[in-house]
Amino acid sequence: MNATKPENRIWNPACECLPREELEPLQLKRLKKVVKTAWDKVPYYRRKMEAAGVRPPDIRTLADVSRLPFTTKDDLRSCFPYRGFAVPMERIVRIHASSGTTGQATVVGYTRKDLETWAELMARLHTAAGITNSDIVQIAFGYGFFTGGIGHHYGIEKVGAAVLPVSSGKSERQIQIMKDYHSTVLICTPSYGLYLAEVADRMGARDALCLRLGLFGGEAWTEPMRQALQKGLGVFATDNYGLSEVMGPGVSCECIEQRGMHIAEDHFLPELIEPATGAPAPDPAGAGGELVLTTLTKEGIPVLRYRTRDLCTFLPGNCPCGRTGRRMSKVSARSDDMLIIRGVNVYPQQIEAALLAIEGVAPHYQIVVSRAGALDELEVLVEATEGIFFDQMWKQQEMKDKIERRLEVALGVHAKVRLVEPGSTPRSEGKAVRVLDKRV
């Protein structure tokens, strides 16, 4: 197993290292074009802009983007299936959609040029993470309507690496394929990566793996989770970010410096806003805010000021890698993942970071929220390592008390902790379901 830092490479220096004095005029030209297209070709955008009192000629500077109305997931749902498209269906060559588990699915259409752009952005992402044409890349993301699997697939082919399109699930088979085909790169969600490390240990296969890189995305994850992935799989782990509503993966990516994620600003115009008010975030590099994205080059379905609900900060200064695009931090949380416990805002990622900083705690947990009378109760099921769980009762109690103290400091509210047997919390072959809310 080799978790060494790979060599720094840049796929497209002419675009990724573009000076800001050249990037910003390009962004403005593309912003004006996409606003005009949305006004002319997408009736619901024309209605929204008319209601906001803004027309395409009003967009004269990049700052004028704030005059445009926001787009929300509900807006895209209201256009189901094809009313958000800006081109006729004969120009659409690919359709993806959300799962629809929380409501009507959102549908995204791609023209041939959109797919070429997407493959280019993914090639940037893969190169930034250290993938070369010598790698054998195992994709353990689902294929189908979900954008993750196919998005990574075409980027890897563009880089020239070999793709193993395994898809998600069948975890023991995943490990066997890693052994048999000498996979050097794994792409999946971080929670599934942790589970695969567990499966490899159980199969006695960990030392037989050839993995050197892990590209993890699809859900928010913490720095302690990175350390657990690097230790558990023996990989150099990087984060990447995207969402189907604006493209899929490829919106931003972490380079090998692991100092934030480079936004592809020649294709996406980013903003940070106050989630509660929609006003510009007063301290983007400090407190941060909710990420808002405008697509600058999408033909099939242009999206103006999409509220991602993802919370992050913009990072100051330049990255040593040489890329000039604005960097965002890892997503710290989703605003719609927030739990309000006795008046205190609690995010699952806060709990994860606190737990993984404690020796003897496995990187698997579940949060259970219930209500006793008028009061909310927060319980965290924590997998202790075997040495702790099967130890004497007083040592278990000592560990439980330690975790509860750590969580109370981190959260500002008391959480009851229950130590559970290793392997007993739910595992996921995709995005982890960390919260069980029994209040509804």
N, C-alpha and C positions, 0 to 999 in steps of 0.2 A: 504494500500500500504506500502511495506517495502523495503527500499533501503539500508538496513544495509549490511556491509561487511560480506561475508560468511566465513566459517572456511577454513583455508589452508589445502588442501589435495593434494597428489601426486599419480597419477595412477600407475606409474612404476618407483619407486625410483632407481632401479638398472640401468636403462637406462637414466633417466632424471637427475640423480645426479651423473653421471659417472665422476670421476676425469679426468682432461684434459690429464694427462699423460697416461691414459688408452683410452680415447676417440680418440686421434689423431692417434695412431697406428691402431685402428679399422677403422677410416676414410680412412687412406692410403691403407689398405688392400682392402677395398670396392671400392675405387677409381680405383686402378689397375685393379680390376675385371671388373668394368663397362666399362672402356676404352677398355679393351681386347674384351669384348662382342660387343661394338659398332664397333670396327674394324672388327671383324669376321662376325657379323650378320647383320649389317646395311650398305649397300653399300654407301649411301651418306656420312656417317661419315668417312668411309675409304677414300673416295675421298677428303673430307675436310682436314683430317689429313695428307694425302700425300701432298696436296697443301701447307700445313703449315710446312711441313718437320718434322713431329713428328710421332713416332710410339709407340705402347704400352710399349716397354721396356724403353723408355725415361722417363716414369713417375716413378721416384724413391723417391720423397718427395712430401708432400702436396703442396709445393710452385710450383712444376712442373705443376700444373693444369693450370697455366698461359700460358703454351706453347700450350695448346689445342685451337682450333678455337672456336669462339663463335657460339651459335645456336640462330637464330632469328625466329620470328613468320613466316617470309616468307620462311625460310628453312623448317619448319614443313608443311606449306601450299603446298610446292612443292612436299611433300611426300604423298599427299592426294590420296586415303584414308589410305592405309595400308603399304606404302613403308618404313615407319619409324619403323615398328614393328621388334623386335628382336627375336620373337618366331613364330612358325607356328600358323595359325588361330585356329587350334583345341585346342590350349592352352589358347586362349583368351576367357574369360567368361563375359566380360563387355566392352562396347564401349561408350565413351562420346565424345562430340564434342563442339566446340565453335559455336556461333550463325551464324558466317559468314557474319554479317552485314557490316563489313569493308573489305571484301574480301573472298577468299576461306576459308572454315571452316578448323580448325585444329582438327585432330582426335587423340584420346588417347585410347589405349587398355590396359586392365588390365587382368593379370592372376589371378588365385585363390589366390596365395600367395600375389599378389599386393593388392587385396581387404582385405586380413587379415591385411596387414601392414597398409593400409589406416584406417581401423576400429580401430586399435591400436593407431594410431596418433590422431584420433578424440576423442578417450576415454581420452587421455592425455589432449587434448584441453578442453573438457567438464569438467573434474575434476579440471583443473587449474582455470576455471571460476566459480567453486563452485557448479556445478551440482552433485547431489547424486542420489541414487536409489529411493529416496522418491519423486523425482520431477515428474511433468507432463509437458512435453516439447512440445510447439507448434512451428512447423516449418512452417514459412511463406516464405521460399525460394521456387522457382519453382522446380518441379521434371521433369525429362526427361534428355535430353542431357546435360543440365547444371549440374555441379558437386555439387553445394551447397546443394540442398535438400537431395539427396540420401547420400552424404558424411556425413552430420550431422546425418541422420537417423541411419546409422549403428553404429556410435560411441555412440549415446545415448543408443541404445539397448545393446551395450557391457558394458556400465556403469551400466545398469540395470534400468534406468529411463523409464517411460512410454512415448511413442511417440504419438503425435497427428500430423499425416502427412497431414496437411491442404493444403500445397502448397501456392502459392502467389495469390493475387487478392481477389475480393469480400470482401472488407474491413469491411463492417458492419457485415457480417457473421463472419469474424475473431474475432471481438469484442464479438459477441454473443457466439462463441465457447469458448473464454476465460472465459466468465461468467459461461456458463453452465457446462464446464468440469473442472473448477477451475485450469486453466493453471498457473503454477508457473514460467515458463521460456518461453521467446519469442526469436526466432532466425530468423533474417531477415537482410536486408540492413538497415543502419542507417537512410537513407532518408525515407524508408517505415515505420520504427519505429516511426519517427516523425509524419508521416501522420496518423498512427494508433492512436497515442495519441490524435490527433486532432479529429478523428472520435469518439473515446471514449468520449471525452468532448461533442461533438455534440449530442451523444446518451444519455448523462447523465449517462454513465456507469462507469466512471473512478473510483469511490469509491467502485464499486462492484467487481473490478478485484483483483485477488490473486497473480499477478506477483511479483516476488522478484528478478529475474535475467533477463538480456538482453544480448544476444551474437550477436554482430553486425559485419558484414564483407561484402565483395563483392565490396566495393568502399572505397576510401580514405575519412577519416573524421577527424575532428579536436577535440581538447580538449573542446572548447566551445560547440561543438555538443554533446559531452558526457554529459556535464552538462544539456543541454536541454533535452536529452533523459532520464536521471535519474530523472529530475524534472517532465517531461511530462508523463512518464509511471510508476514512482515510483519504478524503478529497480536499481540494481547495474549493471552497464554497462561495458562490456569488449570487446576488439577488438580481431579479429583473422584474419589470413592472409593465402592465398594460391592462386594458379592459376592452371587451368586445365592442362596446358602444362606440369607441373612437378608432379601433383598428384590431385589437387583440394584443398579445405580447409584442414588445418592440417600441413602446412609447418611451421608456427609459431603461437604462441598464447600468449595472455596476461593472466597472473595469477592475483589473487585478489589483489596483491600489486599495480597493475596498473603502473608498472615501466618499460615499454617496453615489447616486445614480445619475448618469448623464441623460438629460432629456434631449430627444431628437428635435431640437427647436426649429429646424428648417421644415419640419412637417407638423409640429404641434406648438401652439402658442399657450404657455402655461401662466396661470395666475394663482394667487393664494387669497382666500377670502375668509371673513369671519363666518363660521357656520350658522350662527344664530341670526345674523343681520344681512348677510350677503355683501357687506361693505368690504373694500380691500383690507387685507390683514395688515395691521399697523406695524408688525414686527416680523416680516417673512423669514428673517435669518435667526430669530430668537424663538418667540412663542409659535411662529408658523401659523398654519390655518388649514382650511380645506382646499384641496387641489381642484382647479377648474381648467378644463382643456378645450381649446378650439382647434379643429382639424384645419390644416392649411392646404392640403393637396388631395384629399379624398374626393373622388368623383361620384361614386355610387350613392353615398349617403353622407353629405357634409353635416358636421355637428358644430354648433356654435355654443361656446361657453357651457360645456357639459359639467354639471356638478357631480364629481366622482364620489363624494362622501369620504374620501381618503384623507387622513390628516398627516401632514408632513411639514418640513421646513425647507427653505431654500438655503443652500450652503454658500458661504462667501468664499472669495479667493479662487485660485486656479488649481486644477488637479495636476499632479506631476506627470500624468500620462500624456498631456499635450492636447487633449480635447478641450474645446472652448464652450461647449453647450452648458447652459445652466444646470447645476446639480441639485437634485432633491435628496433629502434624507430618505432612509428606509421609511415606509409607511408605519407610523407609530400606532395607528388604530383607524377604524372606520367610525365615523360619527354615528352611523346607525347600528353599530355594535355596542354602543355605550349602554351600560346598566346604571340605573339610578337606585342606589341602595341607601335608604334612610337619608335622602337628600344629597348624597355624595355621588359624583360621577366616577364610575369604575369601568376600566377597559380590560378585556381579557389579556392584552399584551403586558399590562402592568403586573398582573398575577404571574404570567409566564416568566418575565424577567426576574421577579423576586424568587420564584421557586428554583429556577435553574442556577441561581447564585449560591444555592445551599448544597453542600456535599452530602451525598447519601440520598438525594432525590432524583428519581428517573425523569426524563423529559416527556412524561405522559401524565395528563391530569384532566379533570373535568370539573366544571363550575356548575353548581346547582343553586338556583335562586328560588326561594319559596316565600310564603307570607304566613306569619303567625299573628292572627288578629289583624291589626292595622300596621304591623311592622314587617318590613322585608328582612329575610334571613339569607345570608350568603354562606354557602358551604363549599369547600374545595376538596375534592377527592384527589389525594396525592399518592402516586405510586412511589413507595420507598424501595430502595435496592434490597435485595434479598438479605444482606447482612444486617440491615436495620429492621425489616419487617419481621424476620424470624428471631429477632433478639429478645432479650428479657423485656417484660412489660414496662419497667421503669425507664428503659432506654427509649422505647417507643414513645412514651409520654414526654420524655425530654425532647425528642425530635419534634413531636407535635406542637409542644409549647414554643419551640424555637421558630417553627414555620409561622405559627399564628402571630408571634411578635413581629416577625419580618413583614408579614402581609399587612398588619395594622399600620406599621410605619409607612409602607409603600402606598397604601390605599386611603388611609385616613378614616377607615371604618373597620370594625371587627369582622373577621371571617372565621367561621368554625372550620377546622381542618380534620379530615378523617384519613388516616393512613390506610391504604388498600394494598392488596397483594400485587406483586409485579405481574403485568400482563392483563390486569382485570379491567382497566378503563377502555372505552371503545377505541378501536383502531380504524383508520380510514385509508382507502385506496385512492382518495382524491383530496378534497378540502376537508380538514378536520372540523368536526362539530364539537366545539369546546364547551358550549353553554347549554344547559338544560333549564329552561325557565318554566317553573311550575305555577307561576302567578296567573297565567292566562289559560 
